[in-house]
Amino acid sequence: TIAFMKFSSDAESARGLRFLGAHDAITADGDRLIADAKSRALRLAQSYTTPQHRRGIPLLGDEGYAAIDARVESLADAGRLTEYDARIARAIARVMTGSPGPPRMATHEELLDAETDWFESLVFEPQTRARMEHMLEHGTPLRN
């Protein structure tokens, strides 16, 4: 989903991509959207508790990264990913696996720090800027 920049054009396709779950409500009538959202928010607020940050999140380290990297490489070799798609996929894989390093447990904060580092390394790249501008102007992903 990430590597191929899949996006949803409606609520049902969002469910198919698992952006929405079975418990997520859909309002097709635009005139009801705000009222439905407010009603749902008020119901949720009644039992809301601040979530605790997770600790002990298992990360696969170098082995996990190598498996993802091999798949990224094969997709790039087959022409299904651009060179920049592959670069982004590898950055995401580094965060998801906690590599470089051996398998280990991580905290929410460690993953957030890694995600921030990789985001900062990519956000000022001309290809990333072009992708963001294209999405804002056209509503579709740019494969550069």
Secondary structure, DSSP 8 states (H G I E B T S, - for coil): -TTTT---SSHHHHHHTTSS-TT------GGGHHHHHHHHHHHHHHT---------EEE-HHHHHHHHHHHHHHHHHTTSS-HHHHHHHHHHHHHHHT-SSSSEEE-HHHHHHHHHHHHHHHHTSHHHHHHHHHHHHHSS----
